[in-house]
Amino acid sequence: MTQRTGSGESARESADAAVQRLDRFSTLPERTRPEDMVETSPATAPDPARDMYNADEWLIRYCG
């Protein structure tokens, strides 16, 4: 197989460029975990009055 040199490069320059490409692209980058790709933030500010309602309060008031 013959290597073509596009811009008049010598065979040594072409080989050096091939080595540099191999060093740069021969391994994949570190894997990013899915937990690191997601940022969570609350959609609304917490409302303390919302948590004051007790759904079972009627049991205490009316059945006790």
C-alpha positions in Angstrom: 0.0 0.0 0.0 1.4 3.4 -1.0 1.1 6.3 1.4 0.2 9.6 -0.2 1.6 12.8 1.1 -0.8 15.6 0.5 1.3 18.7 0.8 4.7 17.5 -0.2 5.6 16.1 3.2 8.4 13.7 3.4 7.9 10.1 4.5 9.4 10.8 7.9 7.1 13.7 8.5 4.2 11.6 7.5 5.3 8.8 9.9 5.7 11.3 12.7 2.2 12.6 12.1 0.9 9.1 12.1 2.5 8.4 15.5 1.0 11.6 16.9 -2.4 10.7 15.6 -2.1 7.2 17.2 -1.0 8.7 20.5 -3.9 11.1 20.5 -6.7 8.9 19.2 -5.8 5.4 20.2 -7.6 5.4 23.5 -11.1 6.6 24.4 -11.6 9.3 27.0 -12.5 8.5 30.5 -16.1 7.3 30.9 -18.5 9.8 32.4 -20.8 8.2 34.9 -24.6 9.0 34.4 -24.7 10.4 38.0 -22.2 13.0 36.9 -24.1 14.1 33.9 -27.3 15.1 35.7 -27.7 18.1 37.9 -30.8 18.1 40.2 -32.3 21.2 41.7 -35.8 21.8 43.2 -38.4 23.1 40.8 -39.9 25.3 43.4 -39.0 26.7 46.8 -40.1 24.5 49.7 -43.3 25.6 51.4 -43.5 24.8 55.1 -47.3 25.3 55.3 -47.7 22.5 52.8 -46.2 19.9 55.2 -48.4 21.0 58.1 -51.5 19.1 56.8 -51.9 15.7 58.4 -54.1 13.4 56.3 -54.8 11.2 59.3 -55.8 14.0 61.7 -59.5 13.2 61.2 -58.9 9.7 62.8 -57.6 11.4 66.0 -60.4 14.0 66.1 -63.4 12.0 65.2 -62.6 8.4 66.0 -60.8 8.8 69.3 
